[in-house]
């Protein structure tokens, strides 16, 4: 059902929205951006970021440091502005003073560059004291870490049509890196040098809140920004209260400043069909806000709407930045205590059920959504049914929203931790180091160790490459076995603050685990075979020697037509029961243990 409404004209409201961002003359405001000086029609190249980073640090030497935290594959420096009036310009100083850090980044998708221009605008207002809607001591009560552009090489792949589903700026960067990685799929696997640099920055500063500034793709409607936060539906239950407050207060702030914010990502359940409504969810940890909750910290995804023009989007992003900084200034001490308490609880998860993936239930409710009149008719170009929007005719759509979230994968944490055999210890240790996950190497070999091993009952390799990986989906379960471990194996204790992140990486069925990203695919590839003529001879010998096996084979022939019709499966029936069968085939190499090794 769709109901028409007649909202007030937007022109006056938009003018009011942009008033705060009206640029001062360049000679009076040397810290303005290309974007401001162009009336938010253009955005600057990366050399502007380098110049502004130094200029802010020079102009406000008592409050800003300009630092390099990484280098891109094409050799460009990755910059972070460290802004605070607390004097805590190092992570050690911030921890000593108990001051939270708030890390915000623009340009993880470099075509979605609102965050860069909005962040510089917000930072200047904070330093000049011209932001009346933020506590005056906001920078005294936190450290603001601002990364103007995360995907720097992609930013310099500049062009007018790099974002064909977006209005402005005139030219912008590219979605992926110079190595064609989508950084917003890489928080766990961390293939890209840029992501490894970002994780090192996160490990150093341990930010209380991490805010990722984006622009949507998608349909045309009136809502201009969405805010998603975790923990809210996932993660530490006590910390969810802080996440909910952060989300709701940010939405209230945005609404009070003229926006039409949403608490969910506005992507239709059925592609290109507004009537299908929306489905909320919890992002997996390949995404920033799905990742940070596994570290017991707050993650926020800000998505301005791509069909709003660039001045509007920069203003909305600026408001979101101010909303978050104001809240961290007000609630940071309380939220930091909650985060540290969550760390302590995570260290005691051994043997407890832990949710590693979530989904929306089919329990939906009807909502009023500010859209436009539209038609769905066959296209003379593609032949498909296409949606056409009339932006001159606002409508309120009454559509379903499925936003009751429940776990879709729950795994009992190991009693003591994980064991990574020596054959895989070196490269797995590198992955764990990227996330500052604790582990130790076993100095002595161990034999006959009681462990849990995961053997796959079925495995499905992805048909297409994803981010340079062939993903793998496994079905199976952990079973009690014994194992021998060589010296140099890793023990990854579950008793650590990042226990949930360790599980997300090492549990084979977790959606962004090493196994899911295909890092252990070799273990699930059959490497040795028995020639058919040999298998025939072996099968006849086994049938003659074992009446129970013969009965089982004949029963399978009677009851399983597909088996009976397949020569390969019939021969494999015997090969799998022969001593030559590879006992490691379909065995996940990482083990679990209920006892801490000596």
Order of alpha helices (4+ residues) and beta strands (2+ residues): beta-alpha-alpha-alpha-beta-beta-alpha-beta-alpha-beta-alpha-alpha-beta-beta-alpha-beta-beta-alpha-beta-alpha-beta-beta-beta-beta-beta-alpha-beta-beta-beta-beta-alpha-alpha-alpha-alpha-alpha-beta
